[in-house]
Amino acid sequence: MQILIADDELISRKLLQGTLAQLGHECVAVADGSAAIEVLLGADGPRLAILDWMMPGADGLEVCRVVRERAEAYVYIILLTGRDSAEDMITALDAGVDDFLTKPFKAGELRARLRSGTRVLELQTGLLEAQEALRHHATLDHLTGLWNRRMILEQLDRELSRVRREKCSLTVAMVDIDRFKAINDTHGHAAGDAVIRDAAAAIRSQLREYDAVGRYGGEEFLMLMPGPDPENARTIAERVRERIEAEPTRYGDLTLSVTASFGLASTKMTGTDPSNLIEAADGALYRAKANGRNRVEESLPEDV
């Protein structure tokens, strides 16, 4: 572990460095509180610090307060001090100090304090990883890795806010895998899942960096394509349609030919109400199905 030592007493600082090096730690040593703040708030700064209480620039408590307010990652702080009154301990804890090391320190005590700090940091890292996993599951569709319905609708709201603000336009596409129920009924849900996964990958592969797609539900996807010209969105949709058709799904011994239908709607016709936009895209999708499937249809005035 990389550990910061902040102590203006040269002998004390060198002694700490030597002891920590013997324990297998990498040290960053500074002689004042201002330098300690700079190191701890830097990119990839140490996650554990041993601070002298009294030092120039900023004392150990001030360093702790600044770090607690501004550091992105949690820093475990051990205060190096000769003070041992209850009032001093309370003051230090109120400032955010985690633990204490008495001057002159003993190597065994230092080792024990470091073990405690390491455990706390490991627990916090585990909690952050669990939190990230929960966030991941809350925003992504587990089958396809695309945004789930809630997240793609939130992105739609953000895009529509941008359209209102910048006076630009947005085209959405409702995408539905053709005859999906027959695939499920004939070959089973596992084969159907494979079809959905492959369709999602085909869609994602053809979108631009600033386009977005999410699984809207079942075998349906919602694509968001910003841009001034709906014809560009139609070109993208045709490209996605061709990619899905060109790459059959292989599941076990099966080779399943898959197509999809697309319904497009633009804010140029519907305005920026999300319900109107999706309803118009649904109307165009219904027409694509009625006109033979495996095609792209654009919304008409009666869809709005």
C-alpha positions as CSV (number, residue, x, y, z in Angstrom):
1,M,0.0,0.0,0.0
2,Q,1.1,3.5,-0.7
3,I,1.1,5.6,2.5
4,L,1.6,9.4,2.9
5,I,3.7,10.6,5.9
6,A,3.4,14.2,6.8
7,D,5.7,15.3,9.6
8,D,7.9,18.3,9.9
9,E,10.4,16.6,12.2
10,L,13.1,15.0,10.0
11,I,14.2,12.3,12.3
12,S,10.6,11.2,13.0
13,R,9.8,11.2,9.3
14,K,12.8,9.2,8.4
15,L,12.1,6.7,11.2
16,L,8.5,6.2,9.9
17,Q,9.7,5.8,6.4
18,G,12.2,3.1,7.3
19,T,9.7,1.2,9.4
20,L,7.0,1.3,6.7
21,A,9.5,0.2,4.1
22,Q,10.4,-2.8,6.3
23,L,6.7,-3.6,6.5
24,G,6.5,-3.6,2.7
25,H,4.8,-0.3,2.1
26,E,5.6,2.4,-0.4
27,C,6.0,5.9,1.2
28,V,5.4,9.4,0.1
29,A,6.9,11.8,2.7
30,V,6.3,15.5,3.0
31,A,7.2,18.0,5.7
32,D,4.1,20.2,5.9
33,G,0.3,20.1,5.8
34,S,0.0,22.1,2.5
35,A,2.1,19.5,0.7
36,A,0.0,16.7,2.3
37,I,-3.2,18.2,1.0
38,E,-1.8,18.4,-2.5
39,V,-0.6,14.8,-2.5
40,L,-3.8,13.4,-1.0
41,L,-6.1,15.3,-3.4
42,G,-4.0,14.4,-6.5
43,A,-4.9,11.8,-9.0
44,D,-4.4,8.3,-7.5
45,G,-3.3,9.8,-4.2
46,P,-2.5,7.5,-1.3
47,R,-5.5,6.0,0.5
48,L,-3.8,5.9,3.9
49,A,-2.0,8.8,5.6
50,I,-0.1,9.3,8.8
51,L,-0.2,13.0,9.8
52,D,1.6,14.8,12.5
53,W,-0.8,17.0,14.5
54,M,1.4,20.0,14.7
55,M,3.2,21.1,11.5
56,P,3.5,24.2,9.3
57,G,1.3,25.0,6.3
58,A,-1.7,23.2,7.8
59,D,-1.9,21.1,10.9
60,G,-3.0,17.5,10.8
61,L,-6.6,18.4,11.7
62,E,-6.9,20.9,8.9
63,V,-5.5,18.5,6.4
64,C,-8.1,15.9,7.6
65,R,-11.0,18.4,7.3
66,V,-9.9,19.4,3.7
67,V,-9.5,15.8,2.6
68,R,-12.9,14.8,4.0
69,E,-14.5,17.7,2.1
70,R,-12.7,17.3,-1.2
71,A,-11.2,13.8,-1.7
72,E,-13.2,11.6,-4.1
73,A,-11.9,8.3,-2.5
74,Y,-11.9,7.7,1.2
75,V,-8.5,8.3,2.9
76,Y,-7.9,6.5,6.2
77,I,-6.1,9.0,8.4
78,I,-3.9,8.2,11.4
79,L,-2.9,11.1,13.5
80,L,0.6,11.1,15.0
81,T,0.6,13.0,18.3
82,G,1.9,13.2,21.8
83,R,-1.5,14.5,23.0
84,D,-3.6,12.0,24.8
85,S,-6.3,13.9,26.7
86,A,-9.9,13.0,26.2
87,E,-10.6,16.6,24.9
88,D,-7.8,16.3,22.3
89,M,-9.1,12.9,21.1
90,I,-12.7,14.3,20.7
91,T,-11.4,17.3,18.8
92,A,-9.4,15.0,16.4
93,L,-12.3,12.6,15.9
94,D,-14.7,15.5,15.2
95,A,-12.2,16.6,12.5
96,G,-12.5,13.2,10.8
97,V,-9.4,11.4,12.1
98,D,-9.8,7.6,12.0
99,D,-7.1,6.5,14.4
100,F,-4.1,7.7,16.6
101,L,-0.5,6.8,16.8
102,T,1.4,8.1,19.9
103,K,4.8,9.7,19.7
104,P,7.3,8.1,20.0
105,F,5.6,5.3,18.1
106,K,6.3,1.6,18.6
107,A,6.6,-0.6,15.5
108,G,4.1,-3.2,16.8
109,E,1.5,-0.5,17.4
110,L,2.1,1.0,14.0
111,R,1.7,-2.5,12.4
112,A,-1.6,-3.0,14.2
113,R,-2.9,0.5,13.2
114,L,-2.1,-0.2,9.6
115,R,-3.9,-3.5,9.7
116,S,-7.0,-1.8,11.0
117,G,-6.8,0.9,8.3
118,T,-6.3,-1.7,5.6
119,R,-9.4,-3.6,6.7
120,V,-11.5,-0.5,6.6
121,L,-10.3,0.4,3.1
122,E,-10.9,-3.1,1.9
123,L,-14.4,-3.1,3.3
124,Q,-15.1,0.3,1.7
125,T,-13.8,-0.9,-1.7
126,G,-16.1,-4.0,-1.4
127,L,-19.1,-1.7,-0.7
128,L,-18.3,0.5,-3.6
129,E,-18.0,-2.5,-5.9
130,A,-21.3,-3.8,-4.6
131,Q,-22.9,-0.4,-5.2
132,E,-21.6,-0.3,-8.7
133,A,-22.9,-3.7,-9.4
134,L,-26.4,-2.6,-8.1
135,R,-26.2,0.5,-10.3
136,H,-25.2,-1.7,-13.3
137,H,-28.2,-4.0,-12.7
138,A,-30.5,-1.1,-12.2
139,T,-29.7,0.6,-15.5
140,L,-28.8,-2.3,-17.9
141,D,-30.9,-5.0,-19.4
142,H,-29.3,-8.3,-18.1
143,L,-29.9,-10.2,-21.4
144,T,-28.5,-7.7,-24.0
145,G,-26.3,-5.4,-22.0
146,L,-28.3,-2.5,-23.5
147,W,-30.0,0.2,-21.4
148,N,-33.2,-1.1,-19.9
149,R,-36.6,0.5,-20.5
150,R,-36.3,3.0,-17.7
151,M,-32.9,4.2,-18.7
152,I,-33.6,4.6,-22.4
153,L,-36.7,6.6,-21.5
154,E,-34.7,8.8,-19.2
155,Q,-32.2,9.3,-22.1
156,L,-35.1,10.2,-24.4
157,D,-36.2,12.9,-21.9
158,R,-32.6,14.3,-21.8
159,E,-32.5,14.3,-25.6
160,L,-35.8,16.1,-25.9
161,S,-34.7,18.7,-23.4
162,R,-31.7,19.3,-25.7
163,V,-33.9,19.5,-28.7
164,R,-36.0,22.2,-27.0
165,R,-32.9,24.1,-25.9
166,E,-30.9,23.9,-29.1
167,K,-33.8,24.0,-31.6
168,C,-32.5,20.8,-33.2
169,S,-34.3,17.5,-33.9
170,L,-34.4,13.9,-32.9
171,T,-35.6,10.8,-34.6
172,V,-36.6,7.7,-32.7
173,A,-37.1,4.2,-34.1
174,M,-39.2,1.4,-32.6
175,V,-37.7,-1.9,-33.6
176,D,-39.5,-5.2,-33.3
177,I,-38.1,-8.6,-34.2
178,D,-40.4,-10.2,-36.8
179,R,-42.4,-13.4,-35.9
180,F,-40.6,-13.7,-32.6
181,K,-43.5,-15.6,-30.9
182,A,-43.1,-18.3,-33.5
183,I,-39.4,-18.6,-32.7
184,N,-40.1,-19.0,-29.0
185,D,-43.0,-21.4,-29.5
186,T,-41.0,-23.6,-32.0
187,H,-37.5,-23.6,-30.6
188,G,-37.9,-22.5,-27.0
189,H,-37.1,-19.4,-24.9
190,A,-33.4,-20.0,-24.8
191,A,-33.3,-19.8,-28.6
192,G,-35.5,-16.7,-28.4
193,D,-33.0,-15.1,-25.9
194,A,-30.2,-15.8,-28.4
195,V,-32.1,-14.1,-31.1
196,I,-32.7,-11.0,-28.9
197,R,-29.0,-10.9,-27.9
198,D,-27.9,-11.1,-31.6
199,A,-30.4,-8.4,-32.6
200,A,-29.2,-6.1,-29.9
201,A,-25.5,-6.6,-31.0
202,A,-26.5,-5.9,-34.6
203,I,-28.2,-2.7,-33.6
204,R,-25.4,-1.5,-31.4
205,S,-22.8,-2.2,-34.1
206,Q,-24.5,0.1,-36.6
207,L,-25.2,3.1,-34.5
208,R,-23.1,6.3,-34.3
209,E,-21.2,7.2,-31.1
210,Y,-23.9,9.7,-30.1
211,D,-26.9,7.5,-30.9
212,A,-28.6,5.4,-28.1
213,V,-30.5,2.2,-27.9
214,G,-32.3,0.3,-25.2
215,R,-34.4,-2.8,-24.8
216,Y,-37.9,-1.4,-24.6
217,G,-39.5,-4.7,-23.7
218,G,-39.6,-8.3,-24.9
219,E,-38.3,-8.3,-28.5
220,E,-38.7,-4.6,-28.9
221,F,-36.0,-1.9,-28.9
222,L,-36.0,1.9,-28.9
223,M,-33.3,3.7,-30.9
224,L,-32.6,7.4,-30.4
225,M,-30.9,9.2,-33.3
226,P,-30.1,12.9,-32.9
227,G,-29.6,15.0,-36.1
228,P,-31.1,17.6,-38.3
229,D,-32.1,15.3,-41.1
230,P,-34.6,12.4,-40.6
231,E,-33.3,10.9,-43.9
232,N,-30.0,10.2,-42.1
233,A,-31.9,8.3,-39.4
234,R,-33.7,6.3,-42.1
235,T,-30.3,5.4,-43.6
236,I,-29.1,4.2,-40.2
237,A,-32.3,2.2,-39.6
238,E,-32.0,0.5,-43.0
239,R,-28.4,-0.3,-42.2
240,V,-29.4,-2.0,-38.9
241,R,-32.2,-3.8,-40.6
242,E,-29.8,-5.2,-43.3
243,R,-27.3,-6.3,-40.6
244,I,-30.0,-8.2,-38.6
245,E,-31.2,-9.9,-41.8
246,A,-27.6,-10.8,-42.9
247,E,-26.5,-12.4,-39.7
248,P,-28.7,-15.4,-38.7
249,T,-28.7,-16.6,-35.1
250,R,-26.9,-19.8,-34.5
251,Y,-28.1,-21.7,-31.4
252,G,-26.9,-25.2,-31.0
253,D,-27.6,-27.0,-34.2
254,L,-30.1,-24.4,-35.3
255,T,-29.6,-21.6,-37.8
256,L,-32.4,-19.1,-37.4
257,S,-33.0,-16.4,-40.0
258,V,-34.1,-13.3,-38.3
259,T,-35.6,-10.0,-39.6
260,A,-36.9,-6.9,-37.9
261,S,-39.4,-4.1,-38.6
262,F,-38.8,-0.4,-37.9
263,G,-41.1,2.5,-37.2
264,L,-39.5,6.0,-37.3
265,A,-40.8,9.3,-35.9
266,S,-39.1,12.7,-35.8
267,T,-39.6,15.7,-33.5
268,K,-40.0,17.7,-36.7
269,M,-43.4,16.2,-37.1
270,T,-44.5,15.3,-33.6
271,G,-43.0,18.0,-31.4
272,T,-41.1,17.2,-28.2
273,D,-43.7,15.4,-26.2
274,P,-42.2,11.9,-25.6
275,S,-45.6,10.1,-25.6
276,N,-46.5,11.6,-29.0
277,L,-43.1,10.7,-30.4
278,I,-43.3,7.1,-29.3
279,E,-46.9,6.8,-30.3
280,A,-46.0,8.0,-33.8
281,A,-43.1,5.6,-34.0
282,D,-45.5,2.8,-32.9
283,G,-47.9,3.7,-35.7
284,A,-45.1,3.5,-38.3
285,L,-44.0,0.2,-36.8
286,Y,-47.5,-1.2,-37.1
287,R,-47.5,-0.1,-40.8
288,A,-44.2,-1.8,-41.4
289,K,-45.6,-5.1,-40.0
290,A,-48.8,-4.7,-42.1
291,N,-46.8,-4.0,-45.3
292,G,-44.9,-7.3,-45.1
293,R,-42.3,-6.9,-42.2
294,N,-38.5,-6.6,-42.6
295,R,-38.9,-2.9,-43.6
296,V,-38.6,0.6,-42.4
297,E,-41.6,2.9,-42.3
298,E,-41.8,6.6,-41.3
299,S,-44.6,8.1,-39.3
300,L,-47.4,9.9,-41.2
301,P,-49.5,12.9,-40.0
302,E,-52.3,10.5,-38.9
303,D,-49.8,8.8,-36.5
304,V,-49.3,12.0,-34.5
